[in-house]
């Protein structure tokens, strides 16, 4: 019987993902996480976690190695470290004080080497890579949303485009703006717009070209093994990465 002390756990590659020490009936996780650390997603028997002002890599035997030393602030300073999920050999990390980034935001590999520098962007959302690509969502100083796709070298596949949006539910003066959901899988980008009870899908390839569009009345799955499932009112079929109907 698996038990956790003060947190939750998930198993993958013989490692436990937990907020605390996790024990089983006859073994104990070989890591002491402390009070403020979290083992990030585990891939191929490796993961990353932060303890205090240090980011560590860890293998499935519990062996750790310091890979990034975060800044130590004075008592008069405050800062926020962000450590993203480890996926496809990369993880996001940054450290920001009240006034500036003292550790420039970017993606790092398991050795702590920065692979992608995101310091040119001022407003963005954290993301992970999937099948070699990631959706970089940005906003300008006025809060207007944009998106693009980058590969694992940091190359932009197309110039940022305005994210589809619509008026959301009113909250205070002027209400709010809701934005489309954007996913990437198998080198394809799926944009889902859902204003009110309506829903529509736009499918792009990695370079930003539209390959298919579906209006209200359809439901699509994300791509898996290079095909996506399309469910209509009276038909169900698959499409390939060119948008062609298969069967």
C-alpha positions in Angstrom: 0.0 0.0 0.0 1.4 3.4 -1.1 1.3 6.1 1.5 2.2 9.8 1.5 3.0 12.1 4.4 1.4 15.5 3.9 1.1 15.5 0.1 0.3 13.5 -3.0 2.3 11.1 -5.2 2.4 9.8 -8.7 4.5 7.0 -10.1 6.5 7.1 -13.3 9.8 5.5 -14.3 10.2 4.1 -10.8 10.3 7.7 -9.3 7.6 9.3 -7.1 6.4 12.8 -7.8 5.4 14.3 -4.5 5.3 17.3 -2.2 6.8 15.3 0.6 8.6 12.1 1.5 6.6 9.1 0.2 6.9 5.6 1.7 5.6 2.2 0.7 5.4 -1.0 2.7 9.0 -1.9 2.3 10.9 1.0 0.7 11.3 4.7 1.1 11.8 7.4 -1.6 15.5 8.3 -1.6 15.0 12.1 -1.5 14.2 14.5 1.3 12.3 17.3 -0.4 12.0 19.8 2.4 9.1 22.1 2.8 9.1 24.1 -0.4 10.3 21.8 -3.2 8.6 19.8 -5.8 9.9 17.1 -8.1 8.8 18.1 -11.6 7.6 15.7 -14.3 9.7 12.6 -14.7 11.0 11.5 -18.2 13.2 8.6 -19.0 14.1 8.1 -15.4 15.2 11.7 -14.8 13.6 14.8 -13.4 14.3 18.2 -11.9 13.4 19.8 -8.6 14.2 22.9 -6.6 15.3 23.0 -3.0 15.9 26.5 -1.5 18.0 28.5 -4.0 19.2 25.5 -6.0 17.8 23.5 -8.9 18.8 19.8 -8.9 18.6 17.0 -11.5 17.7 13.6 -10.1 17.8 10.1 -11.6 15.6 7.1 -10.7 18.1 5.9 -8.0 17.7 9.2 -6.2 21.2 10.5 -7.2 21.1 14.3 -7.4 23.3 16.9 -9.0 23.2 20.7 -8.7 22.6 22.3 -12.1 21.4 25.8 -11.4 22.2 28.1 -8.5 19.4 30.7 -8.0 20.2 34.2 -6.6 20.2 34.7 -2.9 18.4 37.9 -2.0 18.8 40.2 0.9 16.3 40.6 3.7 15.0 43.7 1.9 14.4 42.0 -1.4 11.7 39.7 -2.6 11.7 37.4 -5.6 9.9 34.5 -7.3 11.5 31.4 -8.8 9.6 29.5 -11.5 10.4 26.0 -12.3 8.4 24.4 -15.1 7.7 20.8 -16.0 10.5 18.6 -17.4 9.4 17.3 -20.8 11.3 16.2 -23.9 14.6 16.9 -22.2 13.9 20.6 -21.4 12.4 22.5 -18.5 11.5 26.2 -18.0 13.2 28.2 -15.3 13.4 31.9 -14.3 13.9 34.0 -11.2 12.3 37.5 -11.0 12.6 40.2 -8.3 10.1 43.0 -7.9 11.9 45.0 -10.6 13.9 42.7 -12.9 14.7 39.2 -14.0 18.0 38.2 -12.3 17.9 34.8 -13.9 16.8 35.3 -17.5 13.8 33.2 -18.4 14.4 30.3 -20.7 14.5 26.5 -21.2 17.3 24.5 -19.8 18.5 20.9 -20.4 19.1 18.3 -17.7 22.7 19.6 -17.3 21.5 23.2 -16.5 22.6 24.6 -19.9 20.3 27.2 -21.2 19.0 26.1 -24.6 16.3 28.7 -25.4 16.6 32.3 -24.1 13.2 34.0 -23.7 14.5 37.3 -22.3 13.4 39.2 -25.4 9.8 38.6 -24.4 8.2 40.6 -21.5 4.9 38.9 -21.1 4.4 35.2 -21.8 2.8 32.0 -20.3 4.9 29.0 -19.2 4.6 26.0 -21.5 6.1 22.6 -22.3 7.2 21.0 -25.5 5.3 18.2 -27.2 6.7 16.3 -30.2 9.4 18.9 -30.7 7.2 22.0 -30.6 5.8 24.4 -28.0 3.1 27.1 -28.2 4.5 30.4 -27.0 1.6 32.6 -25.8 2.5 36.3 -25.4 0.7 39.5 -24.5 1.6 43.1 -25.2 1.6 45.7 -22.4 -2.1 46.3 -23.0 -2.9 42.7 -22.3 -3.7 41.7 -25.9 -2.9 38.0 -26.5 -0.6 36.7 -29.3 0.8 33.3 -30.1 3.5 31.6 -32.1 5.2 28.1 -32.2 8.8 27.5 -31.5 10.9 24.4 -31.9 13.4 23.0 -29.3 16.2 25.2 -30.6 14.0 28.3 -29.9 13.3 29.0 -33.6 10.0 30.8 -34.2 8.0 28.9 -36.9 6.0 32.0 -37.8 5.7 35.6 -36.5 3.3 36.0 -33.5 -0.3 36.2 -34.4 -3.2 37.7 -32.5 -4.9 35.0 -30.4 -8.7 34.6 -31.3 -10.7 36.2 -28.5 -14.3 37.2 -27.6 -16.0 39.1 -24.7 -16.1 37.0 -21.6 -18.5 37.1 -18.7 -18.7 40.6 -17.1 -16.5 41.2 -14.1 -16.3 44.8 -13.1 -16.1 47.7 -15.5 -15.7 46.5 -19.1 -15.9 42.8 -18.3 -13.1 40.5 -19.4 -11.7 39.0 -22.6 -11.6 35.2 -23.1 -9.0 33.6 -25.4 -8.9 30.5 -27.5 -7.2 27.4 -26.2 -4.2 26.4 -28.3 -2.6 22.9 -28.2 0.2 21.2 -30.1 0.7 17.5 -30.7 2.4 15.5 -33.5 3.7 18.8 -35.0 0.2 20.1 -35.4 -1.5 23.1 -33.7 -5.2 23.0 -32.7 -7.0 26.3 -31.9 -10.3 25.9 -30.1 -12.6 28.9 -29.8 -15.6 28.5 -27.5 -17.6 31.8 -27.1 -20.8 31.0 -25.3 -22.3 27.7 -26.4 -20.5 27.8 -29.8 -17.3 25.9 -30.5 -15.0 25.8 -33.5 -11.6 24.3 -34.4 -8.8 25.5 -36.6 -5.9 23.2 -37.4 -2.5 24.5 -38.4 0.7 22.7 -39.3 3.9 23.7 -37.5 4.7 26.5 -40.0 1.3 28.1 -39.3 -0.6 27.1 -42.5 -4.2 26.2 -42.0 -5.0 22.6 -43.0 -8.6 22.2 -41.7 -11.5 24.1 -40.0 -14.5 22.8 -38.3 -17.5 24.9 -37.1 -20.0 24.3 -34.3 -21.5 20.8 -34.2 -18.2 19.1 -34.4 -15.9 17.7 -31.7 -12.2 16.9 -32.4 -9.6 15.0 -30.5 -6.0 16.1 -30.4 -3.6 14.4 -32.8 -2.3 11.0 -31.8 -0.1 8.9 -34.1 -0.5 11.5 -36.8 -4.3 11.4 -37.0 -7.2 13.2 -35.2 -10.7 12.0 -34.6 -13.6 14.1 -35.9 -17.1 13.6 -34.4 -20.0 15.2 -36.2 -23.7 15.1 -35.7 -24.1 12.0 -37.9 -20.5 11.0 -38.8 -17.3 9.9 -37.2 -14.0 9.7 -39.0 -10.2 10.4 -38.9 -8.2 13.1 -40.6 -4.5 13.1 -41.3 -2.0 15.9 -40.9 -3.0 17.5 -44.2 -6.7 17.6 -43.1 -7.6 14.8 -45.5 -10.5 12.5 -44.4 -9.3 9.0 -44.0 -12.1 6.7 -42.9 
